[in-house]
Amino acid sequence: MTKTKEHAEDPCPLVYQCRLPPSTRTVNHLADLLRHHLKAIRSRWRILPPGKIAVIVLAVLRHDQRLADMAGGNNVSESTLRRWRDELITLFAAQAPRLDRALKKVTKQGVEVVLIDGTLIATQRRTGKADRRNYSGSTTVTACTSSP
């Protein structure tokens, strides 16, 4: 048996692919939001096109992948991917109506009950005196309007 210092595998990191549930329409919408934003802030270029950035960010959000893993697989830095993620979340959130305006709109439509649910957040189990069931911070609000 001979000893060798050669690596058995390719020095290139492994990259895996996965299926994303968002439609092409969702990816295109997010990419268009980014294109308009880049034009508004007069950004000259990004290392990847807006469509590819949208797919990467959706994959990060959907599969809760570590940013370092996704960044390495796409030849960008972790900080760049974090900036893209935060930027696209902000752009996407700006599309949503404010809660008070949404409630006013459904009240005008005569809706009697509105259920609003918060976002589930992954948490770790607490230990010690504060030990209790996993708590996500999810909030549920019920609004009722009386019909005339």
Residue frames as qw, qx, qy, qz and C-alpha x, y, z in Angstrom:
[[0.000, 0.890, 0.456, 0.000, 0.00, 0.00, 0.00],
 [0.436, 0.218, 0.004, 0.873, 1.36, 3.40, -0.96],
 [0.104, -0.715, -0.420, 0.549, 0.62, 6.66, 0.73],
 [0.296, 0.436, 0.385, 0.758, -0.47, 9.54, -1.44],
 [0.054, -0.385, -0.353, 0.851, -1.38, 13.11, -0.66],
 [0.174, -0.120, -0.526, -0.824, -3.77, 13.38, -3.57],
 [0.478, 0.129, 0.468, -0.732, -7.44, 13.90, -2.82],
 [0.315, 0.218, 0.911, 0.151, -9.87, 11.33, -4.10],
 [0.263, 0.766, 0.583, -0.062, -12.52, 13.86, -4.97],
 [0.342, 0.630, 0.217, 0.662, -12.64, 16.98, -7.07],
 [0.281, -0.141, -0.386, 0.867, -11.65, 20.16, -5.15],
 [0.281, -0.289, -0.271, -0.874, -14.90, 21.75, -6.35],
 [0.316, 0.000, 0.700, -0.640, -17.57, 21.67, -3.60],
 [0.044, 0.340, 0.919, 0.197, -20.64, 19.51, -4.09],
 [0.322, 0.091, 0.050, -0.941, -23.82, 21.32, -5.05],
 [0.171, 0.319, 0.932, -0.012, -27.26, 19.75, -4.87],
 [0.247, -0.162, -0.344, -0.891, -30.42, 20.77, -6.62],
 [0.137, 0.332, 0.837, -0.412, -33.92, 20.74, -5.26],
 [0.010, -0.547, -0.645, -0.533, -37.42, 21.42, -6.54],
 [0.026, 0.117, 0.341, -0.932, -38.98, 24.71, -5.44],
 [0.187, 0.557, 0.802, -0.110, -42.76, 24.97, -5.11],
 [0.154, 0.668, 0.110, -0.720, -43.06, 28.66, -6.23],
 [0.671, 0.610, 0.413, 0.084, -44.37, 29.17, -9.72],
 [0.532, 0.237, 0.240, 0.777, -42.48, 30.87, -12.52],
 [0.069, -0.817, -0.304, -0.486, -44.85, 33.78, -12.03],
 [0.595, -0.790, -0.083, 0.123, -43.69, 34.19, -8.40],
 [0.703, -0.225, 0.197, 0.645, -40.02, 34.08, -9.37],
 [0.342, 0.486, 0.345, 0.726, -40.59, 36.58, -12.20],
 [0.258, -0.890, -0.267, -0.265, -42.53, 38.90, -9.90],
 [0.653, -0.681, 0.043, 0.329, -39.73, 38.91, -7.35],
 [0.627, 0.026, 0.308, 0.715, -37.11, 39.37, -10.07],
 [0.155, 0.709, 0.354, 0.590, -39.10, 42.32, -11.49],
 [0.438, -0.887, -0.145, 0.001, -39.30, 43.90, -8.02],
 [0.689, -0.444, 0.191, 0.540, -35.52, 43.60, -7.78],
 [0.493, 0.354, 0.375, 0.701, -34.96, 45.02, -11.29],
 [0.062, -0.863, -0.282, -0.415, -37.10, 48.09, -10.48],
 [0.595, -0.781, -0.016, 0.189, -35.32, 48.51, -7.15],
 [0.697, -0.167, 0.258, 0.648, -31.90, 48.31, -8.78],
 [0.302, 0.581, 0.349, 0.670, -32.96, 50.94, -11.32],
 [0.296, -0.901, -0.230, -0.219, -34.32, 53.18, -8.55],
 [0.612, -0.728, 0.142, 0.275, -31.11, 53.01, -6.50],
 [0.440, 0.833, -0.323, -0.087, -29.02, 53.29, -9.68],
 [0.683, -0.404, 0.594, 0.134, -27.12, 50.10, -9.01],
 [0.339, 0.608, -0.543, -0.469, -24.99, 49.31, -12.05],
 [0.675, 0.198, -0.685, -0.189, -24.72, 45.54, -11.65],
 [0.754, -0.430, 0.411, -0.277, -24.93, 42.51, -9.42],
 [0.185, -0.436, 0.862, 0.183, -22.75, 39.43, -9.61],
 [0.210, 0.246, 0.936, 0.141, -25.82, 37.40, -10.67],
 [0.195, -0.298, -0.442, -0.823, -28.91, 38.41, -12.68],
 [0.439, -0.204, 0.319, -0.814, -32.10, 39.30, -10.76],
 [0.854, -0.031, -0.296, -0.428, -33.88, 36.08, -11.76],
 [0.702, 0.126, -0.641, 0.284, -31.10, 33.90, -10.35],
 [0.020, 0.246, -0.541, 0.804, -30.97, 36.02, -7.18],
 [0.653, -0.181, 0.043, -0.734, -34.73, 35.57, -6.75],
 [0.876, 0.001, -0.459, -0.149, -34.44, 31.77, -7.09],
 [0.499, 0.191, -0.653, 0.537, -31.56, 31.59, -4.59],
 [0.198, -0.227, 0.420, -0.856, -33.37, 33.76, -2.03],
 [0.785, -0.132, -0.123, -0.592, -36.60, 31.77, -2.42],
 [0.803, 0.069, -0.583, 0.099, -34.60, 28.57, -1.89],
 [0.234, 0.222, -0.612, 0.722, -33.04, 30.02, 1.27],
 [0.442, -0.173, 0.259, -0.841, -36.43, 31.08, 2.62],
 [0.836, -0.029, -0.286, -0.468, -38.25, 27.89, 1.61],
 [0.876, 0.018, -0.464, 0.130, -35.71, 25.32, 2.80],
 [0.515, -0.842, 0.145, -0.074, -34.15, 27.32, 5.66],
 [0.868, 0.232, -0.137, 0.417, -30.71, 26.58, 4.28],
 [0.520, -0.625, 0.018, 0.582, -27.61, 28.00, 5.91],
 [0.321, 0.921, -0.056, -0.215, -26.53, 31.10, 4.04],
 [0.228, -0.656, 0.662, 0.280, -22.92, 29.90, 3.91],
 [0.566, 0.081, 0.805, 0.158, -23.98, 26.68, 2.16],
 [0.503, 0.747, 0.434, -0.017, -26.14, 28.43, -0.44],
 [0.078, 0.932, -0.241, -0.261, -23.53, 31.15, -0.97],
 [0.373, -0.480, 0.737, 0.297, -20.74, 28.65, -1.55],
 [0.571, 0.290, 0.755, 0.137, -22.83, 26.68, -4.02],
 [0.403, 0.842, 0.350, 0.082, -23.50, 29.84, -6.04],
 [0.637, 0.177, 0.014, 0.750, -20.01, 31.39, -5.84],
 [0.088, -0.775, -0.029, -0.625, -21.03, 34.43, -3.80],
 [0.176, 0.227, -0.682, 0.672, -20.13, 35.44, -0.26],
 [0.246, -0.485, -0.808, 0.226, -22.37, 34.77, 2.72],
 [0.050, -0.487, -0.275, 0.827, -22.69, 38.49, 3.42],
 [0.193, 0.114, -0.484, -0.846, -23.80, 39.11, -0.18],
 [0.330, -0.308, -0.849, -0.276, -26.48, 36.45, 0.11],
 [0.207, -0.510, -0.641, 0.534, -27.61, 37.88, 3.45],
 [0.053, 0.359, -0.031, -0.931, -27.90, 41.34, 1.88],
 [0.279, -0.051, -0.678, -0.678, -29.91, 39.94, -1.05],
 [0.293, -0.405, -0.864, 0.062, -32.21, 38.04, 1.30],
 [0.123, -0.528, -0.461, 0.703, -32.90, 41.08, 3.46],
 [0.101, 0.260, -0.279, -0.919, -33.35, 43.31, 0.41],
 [0.311, -0.151, -0.761, -0.549, -35.87, 40.99, -1.24],
 [0.242, -0.485, -0.790, 0.287, -37.81, 40.45, 1.98],
 [0.025, -0.471, -0.215, 0.855, -38.13, 44.22, 2.30],
 [0.213, 0.145, -0.492, -0.831, -39.25, 44.58, -1.32],
 [0.317, -0.274, -0.871, -0.255, -41.75, 41.74, -1.00],
 [0.201, -0.494, -0.679, 0.505, -43.11, 43.04, 2.31],
 [0.055, 0.308, -0.010, -0.950, -43.65, 46.48, 0.80],
 [0.273, -0.114, -0.695, -0.656, -46.20, 44.87, -1.55],
 [0.277, -0.435, -0.845, 0.141, -48.43, 43.78, 1.34],
 [0.214, -0.728, -0.225, -0.612, -51.20, 46.10, 2.54],
 [0.024, -0.321, 0.601, -0.732, -50.98, 47.59, 6.02],
 [0.131, -0.275, -0.928, 0.216, -53.05, 45.77, 8.63],
 [0.164, 0.459, 0.438, -0.755, -55.28, 48.74, 9.46],
 [0.378, 0.358, -0.350, -0.779, -56.10, 49.32, 5.77],
 [0.294, 0.002, -0.920, -0.258, -56.78, 45.62, 5.17],
 [0.036, -0.364, -0.831, 0.419, -59.16, 45.49, 8.15],
 [0.258, 0.454, 0.142, -0.841, -60.92, 48.66, 7.00],
 [0.355, 0.236, -0.635, -0.644, -61.39, 47.12, 3.55],
 [0.265, -0.169, -0.947, -0.062, -62.91, 43.87, 4.86],
 [0.074, 0.406, 0.615, -0.672, -65.15, 45.86, 7.22],
 [0.349, 0.383, -0.156, -0.841, -66.53, 47.79, 4.24],
 [0.390, 0.103, -0.806, -0.432, -67.20, 44.46, 2.52],
 [0.734, -0.316, 0.009, -0.601, -69.36, 43.39, 5.47],
 [0.643, 0.134, -0.737, 0.160, -67.16, 40.53, 6.61],
 [0.662, -0.668, -0.082, -0.328, -68.15, 39.39, 10.09],
 [0.799, -0.521, 0.248, 0.168, -65.05, 37.46, 11.13],
 [0.534, 0.740, -0.387, 0.132, -61.42, 37.95, 10.14],
 [0.876, -0.422, 0.121, 0.202, -58.70, 35.61, 11.34],
 [0.350, 0.838, -0.390, 0.150, -55.15, 36.88, 11.19],
 [0.936, -0.295, 0.033, 0.191, -52.35, 34.47, 11.93],
 [0.131, -0.876, 0.428, 0.180, -48.73, 35.34, 12.55],
 [0.646, 0.528, -0.551, -0.019, -45.63, 33.61, 11.27],
 [0.929, -0.363, 0.006, 0.064, -44.29, 30.48, 12.88],
 [0.170, 0.820, -0.519, 0.168, -40.71, 30.90, 13.98],
 [0.855, 0.019, -0.488, 0.173, -38.43, 27.95, 14.65],
 [0.318, -0.774, 0.367, -0.407, -37.33, 27.96, 18.29],
 [0.475, 0.195, -0.818, 0.259, -35.31, 25.77, 20.63],
 [0.653, -0.572, -0.490, -0.081, -36.73, 24.23, 23.75],
 [0.145, -0.771, 0.333, -0.523, -36.06, 26.27, 26.87],
 [0.676, -0.067, -0.672, 0.295, -34.36, 24.71, 29.87],
 [0.186, 0.039, -0.541, 0.819, -34.45, 25.34, 33.60],
 [0.158, 0.418, 0.606, -0.658, -37.26, 27.27, 35.28],
 [0.390, 0.461, -0.142, -0.784, -38.39, 28.69, 31.95],
 [0.074, -0.040, 0.952, 0.294, -38.91, 25.15, 30.58],
 [0.569, 0.409, 0.414, -0.581, -42.17, 24.94, 28.68],
 [0.723, 0.431, 0.520, 0.145, -43.48, 23.73, 25.35],
 [0.408, 0.048, 0.367, 0.835, -41.86, 25.12, 22.23],
 [0.144, 0.808, 0.387, -0.421, -43.28, 28.57, 21.62],
 [0.551, 0.339, 0.420, 0.636, -43.12, 30.21, 18.22],
 [0.078, -0.358, -0.093, 0.926, -44.45, 33.66, 19.02],
 [0.019, -0.344, -0.713, -0.611, -47.31, 33.17, 16.57],
 [0.190, 0.238, 0.399, -0.865, -50.18, 35.59, 17.10],
 [0.002, 0.439, 0.811, 0.386, -53.80, 35.07, 16.17],
 [0.154, 0.205, 0.245, -0.935, -56.18, 38.02, 16.08],
 [0.097, 0.499, 0.837, 0.202, -59.90, 37.69, 15.51],
 [0.112, 0.149, 0.050, -0.981, -61.88, 40.71, 14.38],
 [0.126, 0.505, 0.853, 0.045, -65.67, 40.65, 14.27],
 [0.143, -0.007, -0.103, -0.984, -68.00, 43.20, 12.74],
 [0.348, 0.390, 0.741, -0.422, -71.69, 43.29, 13.42],
 [0.091, 0.286, 0.668, 0.681, -74.03, 43.26, 10.47],
 [0.247, -0.022, 0.143, -0.958, -76.86, 45.86, 10.44]]
